Amino acid sequence: MNDASVQTLSSDPIARARALGPAITAAGDEIERTQTIPEPLWSQVVAARMPRMLLPRSVGGDQVEPWVYMRAIEEISRFDGSLGWNLFVANSAALIAPFIPLESARTIYADPRAVIAWGPPNEHKAVAVPGGYRITGEWYFASGCRQATWMGAHAHVVEPDGSLRLNRFGRPTTRTLLYPAHHAEHIEDWNTLGMRGTASEGYRLRDLFVPEEFSGTREDPTLRRDTGPLYAFTMPGLYAVGVVGVAFGIARAMLDAFADLAREKTPRGLVRLADNAVVQSAYAHREANLGSARSYMVETLRDIYDRADDVEPVGSEDRVALRLACAHGIGVAIEIADYVYKAAGTSAIFKGTPFERRFRDMHTLSQQIQSRDSHFEAVGRTMFNGDPDGTFL
């Protein structure tokens, strides 16, 4: 993808993502084998501004609508689930920018290749000291850390008197500390069934000092600096949207590959798959299911975005609606992957087929926290009983 094509497509992130397809496909085996995004592909991804979709315009980002972001991640994931995953995580991490001082965010993102990576919060604690914090510990599941220029560590804060810093909800606050990536010692522990190219490995820090201005908390949308409907969404909500995009992309690719197979394959003793009435019906149902789940996601995102306030975060009802749409979409995508793998028969079991890596990637995604069936329980409970504390995701 040359500079001219990037410039031509600059107004359409979905088209830019789609244009990367041939380069992503060509690098797929290398991504899987080396657990990194190789050159020149990564430079092409950066030139297409894929890591900057959710970054605020105030620091050089594109600040796109969430349904456009979801569809762009879906397009990338049609070609490689690991790259789609790393890009959704990079965009999710970029959502820290409205919660730190503007100059700090500009320092980080002045580099056009800037990407932040981190692992989810755990029980580690940062010690408040003059001018910032000192932090020691280990974190895991840092997707995209091999492309990262900066990294982060989430921790509770221990005040000088030994007490834990509390947020406005009366709970221990979780603060995100940001630092140049070279300070992190990587723990090469990503030996997984699927999503191998994400290199979602662990990392450790040893008594690192992080200045106050390179820290912030993501837990309270009212603290954000940048206004507008995109940042009225909670970070967990937009994180789930990214997972849905990856899941939809993998499911879409598997359905397309199965359609190609069905036109060619005649199982022993049977008619061609494409002429089998059971296959025809089952395939049509999955097409409808995927299209319906996507439309449900887009409509939900548009509705919330259209009524979002420039300053106030979206309310509990909207957060519940988004969680339900995301949980449903992920579930539909997983079911489609299972159907295609089974329906493809032995054509799906060999390495290098259009099915086996995507099946492994989908079933690694299915184990992630966003894919929990318990989200339906939480949504249903809140629908019946409300959210009296206003803390639902």
N, C-alpha and C positions, 0 to 999 in steps of 0.2 A: 504494500500500500504506500504510494508515494505522497509527497507533501501536497501535490495538486489535488489528489483525490480526497485527502483529509479536509482541505480547505473547501472543496466543492460541497462536501457533506456536513460541514461544520454545524449547520442548524438542526440536524436530525440525528440524535444519538443512536436511534434504532438503526438507521441506514448505515451509520459509521460502524456499528457493531456487526451488522450483516456483511459489510465489505471486508471485514477482517477474516471471514470464514475460511477462505482457501489457505491463508497463512497459518491459521490455528490448526486446521486439519493436517497440514504438512508437518507441524511440530508436535502432533499428539503423542506419538510414541516416545519422543525425547522428553516431553513433559512428564510422562508416566515413569520413564526409566531414571531420569536424573532428579526428579522432584524439584524442578525449578522451571521458570518460564524463560526459554532461551532467547538469545539474540539471533536475528533482528526482530523477532516477534514482540518482545517486551517494548522495544522502542516504538514499534508500530502501534501498540496498544496505548502507550503514553501519548503519541502524536494524535491519536483519535480521541484523547481526553476521557477515556473510559474510567480512570480512577477519580475523576473530578465531577462526576454527575451530581452528587449531593453536597459538594463543597460550596460554601457561600460565595456569591459574586464579590463580596467585600475582600476576599483573599484570593481572587483569581479562579474561582470555581464557576460551574455552569448552573447550579441551583435549579435543576430540572424538576418538572412535576413528577410525583412518585409513580404514577402509572407508566410514564415514559421510561423512567429508570427501571422499573420492573421488566418492561418489554425488552430494553437493551440488554439487561442481564440474561434474560431468556435467550436472546439471539446468540450471545457469546456462548452460553451453556449448550446450545444445540451442537456446537462444534467441539467443545471440551468442558466437562463439568468442573474440573479443577480450576481452570482459568476463570470460569464464571463465578465459582465460589470465592476465589481470592479477590476478584474485583468487587463483589458485593461486600466482602469484609473491609476492603480498603475504603469503599464509599461509606460504610457504616462508621468506620473509625474517623473519617473526615467530619462526621457530625460533632466531634469534640470542638471543632473550630469556633462555633458561636459561644462556647463556654469558657474560653481562655482569652486573655487580653488580645486585642486586635494585632498589635505589633508582634506578639509571640506567634500567632497564627500565620502572619505574613512571613516571619522568619522561616518557619517550617516549610511553607508552601511556595516560597520564592524559587525553590528548585522545581523545575517543571516535571521532574521525575519523582517528586515527593510522594511517599506512601507511608502511612502509619500502620503498624501491626501491634497486636497485643493478645494476651490470653484473657479468658473471663475472670471475674473477681473470685478471690478465695479468702482465706482467713488472715492473710498477711496484713501487717500494720506498718504504716509510715510514721516516723517520729518527727514531730514539728520541732524545727530548730530555727535560729535567727536566719531569715532570708529564704526559708524553704523547708525541705524535708530530707531526711535520710531514710533509705529503704534497702532492705535485704530480703531475699526470698526467691522462690521459684514459682513460675507460672507455666501453664500448658495450653495446648491447642491454639498457638499463635499462627493462624492461617496467613500465608503470604509473607512471613517474616524474612524469607530470603530475597524478596524484592524491596523490603522496607528500608527507608532512609531514617525514619524515626520509629521508636517503639514506646509502648506505654506499660505502666503497671498500676492496677487498681488496688487500693488498700484503704482500710480504716485508718484514721489519724489519731495518734496518741499525743495529747497536749503535754506541755512541760510539767504539769502537775500530775501526770499519769492517767488522767481521765480520757475517755474517748470523745472526740468531737461529734456533736449531734446535728442532724439536719432539722428543718422546720417541722418535720413530722415526728420529732422526738426519738428518732432511731439513729444509730451510728452512721455517719455519712461515709460514703465511698468516694474517695478522691482519685482522680486519674493523674498520674505523674508521667510527663513526657520527656524523652531524652534521645540524643542521637543513637542510632541503632548499634553502633560499634561498642557501646557500653555493655550490651547484653551478651552473655555467654550462652551459646545455643546448646540445647540438649537434643541430640539426634535420635528421637524416639518415635518417629512417624512411620511405623511398619504396619500398615493397615490393609484391610480388604480392598477398599476403594478410596477415591479422592486422594490418591497417592501424590499427585502433582501439587497439591496444596502445601505440602511440607508443613503441616500444622503442628510443629514440634514445640518442645518446651524451651524455656530460657531461664537463666538465673542472674540475679544482681547481688553484688557484695558491697554493702555500705555505700551506695551511690547517693551523692547529693544532687537534688533536683531543685532548681530555683522556684520560688512561689509563682512567678509569672509563666512558668511552663507547667502549670497544673490547673485543674478545674474539676467540677463535678457534673456528671451527665444526668443525675437522678431527678433533677427538678427543672422542668421546662421553663419555669418563670425566670430562671437565672440567665437565660440565653441573651446574647448581645444582638444577634441578627433577628429581625422581625420577619413576618411573612408566613403564609400558610404552610410552607414545607416544614419549617422549624416549629410549627405548632404541634406536629406529630411527635409522639414520644420516641426516644431512640429504640426501645425494645420493639415498638410497632414497625418502624422502618427497617429494623434488622430482620424481622419476620418477612417483610415484603421482599427483601433480597433473597431469602431462602426459597420463597415461592418462585421467584424468577428462575433460579437454578433448577428447581424441580420441574417446572414447566418446560424448560429447554431440553432437559434430558428426556422427558416423556415425549415431547414433540419429535425429537430425533429418533427415538425408538419406534414410534408409530410410522414415521416416514420410511425407516429401514424395513419395517415389516411389510409395508405396502409393496416395496420393491421386491422383497423376497416372495411374497404371495403370488406375484405375477410370473415368477420363474419356477417355483418349487412345486413338484408333484410328489407328495409322500408315497411311499411304497404301498401299493394296493388301493390308493385313493385317487380322487380327482385333484387337479391343480388347486392349491389353496385359494386362489382368487375366485374359483368356481364353486367353492364349498359354501352352502347357504349358512351354515353355522358360523364359519369364519367371517363371511360378509356381514352378518348381523352383529357379531361381537365387535368387529372392527368399527362399524358405524356407531355403535353405542359408545365406544371409547373416544371416537372423534367428538361426539356430542358432549361427552363428559368433560373432556379437556377444554373445549370451546366454552362450555357453560361456566366452568370454574374460572377461566380467565376473564370472561365477561363480568362475572360476579366480583372478582378482584378489582377490575378496572372501574366498575360502577361504584363500588364501595369507596375506593380511593378518591374518585372524582367528587362524590357526594361530601366526603369529609373535608376535602381540600376547598370545595366551593363555600362551605359554611364556616371554615376555620377563621378565627380572629387573627389579626396581624400580631397581636401581643399575647393574648391569653392562650394557653395550651388547650388542645382538644379535650373535650369532656369525657367522662366515663362511658357514656353510651357509644360514642364514636370509637373509643379504644376497644370496647367489647366487640363492636361490629367488625373492626379490622382484624382482631384476633380470630374471630370466627371465620372470616373469609380466608385468612391465611391458613388456618388449621385445615379447613376443608380443601383448599387448593393443594396443599402438600399431600394430603391423603389420597386425593384423586390421582395425582402424578405417580405416587408409589404403586397404586393399584394398576395403573396402565403399564408400568414397567414389569410388574409381575405377570400380567396378561401376555404381553408381547414375548417375554422370555419363554413362557410355557408354550405359546402358540407357535413359536419359531422352531421348536423341537431341537434336534441335534445341531441345527444350524447356529444355535445361540451359544453352544458350550465351548467353542474353540477360541483361543486367544487371537485377536486381530479381527474378529467379526465386528459388525456394527452394533452388536448386542452386549457382549460380555463385559466390557469395561463400563458401559453405561449402566448395566444392571448392578455391578459392584459399586459404582459411584452413587446410584440411587439408594442402595441399601446401606451405604455409609451415611448418607444424608438422613435416612430414616431413623437413625439412632441419635441424631442431634436433638437438643432440647426443644427446638422449634417444632419438631415432629411428634411430640408427646400427645398421646390420646387424651391425657388429663387436661389439655387445654379446653376440650369440649365441656368437661365437668366444671372448670372454672368459669367459662362463659355462661353456662346454664345457671350456675349458682348466682352469678351477678345479675343475670337477666331476671331471675325470680326475686332476689333479695336486695338488689342494689349494691352500691359501692360506697358505704357510709364514710370511709376514710379517704376516698378519692385517690386510691393508690393502685388501682388495677392497671398493671402493665402500661 
